[in-house]
């Protein structure tokens, strides 16, 4: 299922980029709207539309992402930028909630982990501090600082998830990095120099990041379900063997009593 969805998702990205360069608003709405919509459909079908807390958070991320992608092209100027920042901040909060439920932490447990924290924090705040803060409108200044803090938390937690398989870990890790790269291109295009090339790169990395994040989380859930299933089967087998042993002991005792 994952392979077929990946092929279809690549086709959606290609169509979205084509719509972007073709300059058709209708095609843009279809292309960009299909990114989060398709991910929500994939996740729902994969888990048969279950509604655990994590499932609800994923569905909410897809809905907010879908609305944000659509409103990004319907709203212009500072209003459009404000809407995009608020929607992205909300998705960061939802992803952080998912990572925390998976067992991710934001505590330095060893000195060897300190460089990771420092490097991620330094790169993000250097970008926001030296590239953006001098160029963004005053109305977005405070919100951008909050955005930077949440992006640091989001990326760090994505690297400290206790996962059931390496695929999930690397997918979510790359997804967080791709999201930051997408934010760089988005910010550079809107606040530094407006060029279609940067906006196209923003769309590409945004689509890749959401794929990696949602598929990565789903793979971890699937791995957890398989592990739980194996534990249950093992427990049943152990209880079954224990019952057989007890039954044999009882049978022997009964035979001995008859002999006496």
N, C-alpha and C positions, 0 to 999 in steps of 0.2 A: 504493500500500500504506500509506503514512504517513497519508494522509487517512482511510482506513477504520479504521486502528488508533486514530487520534486520536478519532474519533467513538465507537468502542467504549470507549476509555479514559475519556472524559468520562462515559459511561454507568456505568462502574465506580465512578467518584468519586461520582456522584449516589447510586448504590446504597449505597456505604459511608457517606455522610452520612445517608441515610435510615435505615440500620441503626443508626447511632449515636443518632439522636434517637428511634428506635422502641424502643430499649433491649432489643433481642433479641441475646443472646450468639451464637446460631447465625448470624444475619445479619451480625453484626460480624466473626466469624471468616471468613465467606465474602467479605464486602466488603473488609476490610482485607488479607486474605490474597491477594486477586486483584490488588492493586496491583502488587507486585513480580513476582508470578507472570506476569502478562500482559506486563510489560516484558521479562522473560526470554524468553518465548515469541516476542515480536515480534523481538527481537534475533536469536534463534536461527534463526527462519524467514528473516529478511532476509539472513543470511549463510550459510544452508544448514548450520547447526550446525557451522561451522568451529571449530577449536580452536587458534588462535594464542594467544600469551600474553595479549594484550589481551582476546580472546574469553573466555578462562578467568577473567580478573579480573572481567569483566562478569557472567558466570554466577555467580561467587562472591558478588558484590555482591547480585544478585537473590536468591540462596539465603539469605544472611545477613539481608537486608532482610525477606524473607518470614518467617523464623523470629523475627526481632525484633518484627515487627508482631503475630504470633500470641502470642508470650510476653508482650508488653506488656499484653494483656488477660487472660491467664491468671494472671500473677503480679502481686501487689499490694504496696504498701508500698515499703520501701527496697530489697527484693530486686528487684522489678519495675523500679525506677528504675535500679538498678545494672546489671541486664541490658541495659536500653535504652541506657545510656551506653556500655557496653562494645561492644555491637553497632554503635552509630553510630560510635564511634571506629574500629572495624575497617573500616567502609565508607569512612570518610575516608581511611584509610591506602591502601586499594585504589584509590580515585579519584586520590589523589596519585600513586600508582605509574603509573596510566594517563596522567595529565597529563605526568609526567616522560618517559614513553616517547614522547609526542607532541612533546616538545621544549620543554616549559614550563620556566621557570627561576625561581629565587628570589633573583636578584641585581639590585641597583639599578644599571642601566647608564647612567642619565642623571639629572641633578638634577630634571628635569621629572617623573620617575616617583616621586620621594620622597613627594609629597603623597598619592598613591594608597595607598602602603604605610602611611603614618602614619594616614590616615583610617580605613582598614579595621581596623587594629590598635587605634586609639583607641575606635572604636564597640564592638568586641567586648569589650575589657577594661573599658570603662566599664559595659557591661551586666553582665558577670560580677562585676566588682568592687563596684559600688554597689547592684546589685539582688539578686544571688543569694547572694554569699558570706556575708551575714549571716543568710540564711534556710535554706540547705541543711544537711542533717545532717552531723555531723562525719565520718561514715564516707565521705561522698561529696566531702569538701572537696578533697583532693589530686587525685582523679580529675577533678574539675570544672576545676581549673587546667590539667591536661594537655589536657583537652577544648578549652579556650579556645585554647591554643597550636596545636593541630592544626586548629582551625577557621580561624584566621588563615592558616596555610599553605595549607589547602584553597582558601579564597576567593582569595587572591593568585595562586596557580598557575592557577586557573580563568580569570583575566584575562590570563595571559601565555602562552596556548597558540598556537603557530603553526598556524593552521587553513587548510584548502583553500578554505573558503567562509565567508561572513559568517553564514549561518544557524547553522552549528555553533558559531561563536564566541559569538553572542548567546544561543543556547539554553543553553550551558553556563554562561555568565556569569549569566544570570537564574536558572538552576537553583541555583547556589551562593548567590545572594541569597535565593531562596525557602527554601532549606534553613536559612539563618540565621534567617529570619523564623519558620519552623516551630519551630525550637529555642527562640525567644523565647516563643512561645505555649505550648509544652510546659512550659518551665521556670516560666513565670508561673502556669500552671494547677497544677502539682505543688508548687511551693515558696512561692507568694505567696497565691493565692486559688483554690480549686477551683470552677470554673464550666464547665458543658458548652460554653458559647459559645467559650471559649478553646481547649478541646480539639478542638472541631470545626474551628476555624481552623487548628490544628496539623495535623490530618489533611488539610485542603485544601491547605495550602502544602507539606506533605510530599509529597503525591501529585504536585503540579505540579513540585516540584523534581526528583524522581526521573525524571519524564517528560523534562524539559528536559535533564538530565544524560546519561541513557542515549541518548536520540534524538540529542542534540548530538554525542556521541562517535561514534555510528554514522554520522551524516552526514559527519563528518570522515574516517572510515575509507573510506566510499563514495567521497568526493571524491578521496582518495589512490589508491584502486584505479582510478578513471577516469583520473587523471593518469598513473599508471603504464601503463595500457592505451594511452593516446594516445602516450606516449613510445615504447613498444614498436612500435606501428604506424608511427610516424614513422621509427623506426630501420630497420624492415623496408623501408619505401618508399625511404629513402635508400640502403640496401644494394642494393635492387633496381635503382634508377636507376644506381648506380655500376657494378653488374654489366653492365647494358645498355650503358653507355658503354664499358666495357672490352671487351665483346664486339664492339661496332662498330669500335673501334680495331683489334682483332685481325683482324676481317674485312677491313678496309681494307689492313692490312699483308699479309695473305695474297693479296689481289687484286693488290697491287703486285708481290709476289714472282712471281706467275704471269706477269704482264705482262713482267717482266724476263726 
